[in-house]
Amino acid sequence: MTTNIHIRRIHKDAVMPNRAHDDDAGLDLYAVEEKHIQPGESALIATGIQLQLPAGTEAQIRPRSGLALKHSVTVLNSPGTIDAGYRGELKVILINHGKRSFHVTKQMRVAQMVIAPILSVTLQESDEISASDRDTGGFGSSGV
């Protein structure tokens, strides 16, 4: 199923989000500015675009695996969430976990955006919660 999402370029260097391959889940997001990110530091990177998400959806901002593997640069609040009601410029928080300065250039692919549906729920307080096979097993409970 295809849904149209309105996107507005608000910067002359803005690149429309796009997929590298037709069956990719994520749309690449591009920087409209240059910045140096020192080791251990983070920076807010502008994309020069705004979007109008349909009600009942969100945009998840996720890291690009190549930046993570080759430069130890990732999205700090991964995944970042863009709510359907937000109409401001999309910006990405990148952090440099590497040992060298990382240079963001104009029109560099800095993150990817996945559009996802949101389940509408009503929280109901209860005195009991049913048991499951996993029950309270948490961190590390399934082994290495």
LOMARTI-391073 format. One line per field, with one value per residue (C-alpha): residue number from 1; x, y, z. Coordinates in steps of 0.25 Angstrom, whole numbers. Example, Ala and Ser with C-alpha at 12.3 -4.5 7.8 and 13.67 -1.06 7.14 Angstrom:
BEGIN
zamar = 1:2
c1 = 49:55
c2 = -18:-4
c3 = 31:29
//
This chain:
BEGIN
zamar = 1:2:3:4:5:6:7:8:9:10:11:12:13:14:15:16:17:18:19:20:21:22:23:24:25:26:27:28:29:30:31:32:33:34:35:36:37:38:39:40:41:42:43:44:45:46:47:48:49:50:51:52:53:54:55:56:57:58:59:60:61:62:63:64:65:66:67:68:69:70:71:72:73:74:75:76:77:78:79:80:81:82:83:84:85:86:87:88:89:90:91:92:93:94:95:96:97:98:99:100:101:102:103:104:105:106:107:108:109:110:111:112:113:114:115:116:117:118:119:120:121:122:123:124:125:126:127:128:129:130:131:132:133:134:135:136:137:138:139:140:141:142:143:144
c1 = 0:5:2:5:13:15:29:34:48:51:66:72:82:71:70:57:58:59:62:75:68:53:51:58:50:58:58:72:72:83:90:89:100:115:119:131:127:139:141:131:122:109:103:89:89:79:72:65:52:38:28:13:11:-3:-10:-7:8:21:35:46:60:70:86:92:100:112:114:113:123:133:133:126:116:101:88:89:74:72:62:57:42:35:21:10:7:21:23:37:50:55:68:77:85:98:109:123:127:140:154:155:147:136:133:118:117:105:97:103:94:93:82:70:55:45:30:22:8:4:-5:-15:-17:-24:-17:-25:-20:-21:-18:-12:-4:-5:7:15:26:36:30:39:52:59:73:81:70:71:86:97
c2 = 0:14:26:40:49:64:69:83:87:100:101:102:91:81:67:60:47:35:20:15:2:0:-10:-2:1:14:27:34:48:58:69:83:89:85:82:76:66:64:50:49:60:62:71:75:74:81:74:86:79:78:67:65:51:45:43:30:30:34:35:28:34:23:22:18:6:10:23:14:3:12:25:21:32:29:35:39:37:25:23:38:40:50:51:53:67:73:82:88:85:71:71:59:58:51:46:43:30:30:34:44:57:54:64:65:71:77:67:55:44:45:36:29:31:19:23:14:12:15:6:14:8:11:8:1:-1:-15:-22:-34:-37:-51:-60:-64:-74:-63:-57:-47:-52:-40:-35:-47:-57:-64:-66:-62
c3 = 0:-4:4:0:9:7:8:7:4:12:8:-5:-3:2:-4:-4:4:-4:-4:-10:-14:-17:-6:5:18:20:13:13:20:15:22:17:25:28:42:49:61:70:77:88:84:77:67:62:47:38:27:20:19:26:25:28:33:32:46:52:47:52:45:52:50:50:48:35:36:28:36:49:44:37:46:59:56:59:63:78:81:72:68:68:67:58:62:52:58:56:45:48:40:42:49:53:65:62:72:69:77:68:71:60:56:47:36:31:17:10:3:11:15:30:35:30:32:34:33:43:47:62:69:77:91:104:116:127:141:146:160:152:140:133:134:121:117:119:132:138:131:126:123:118:122:108:109:100
//
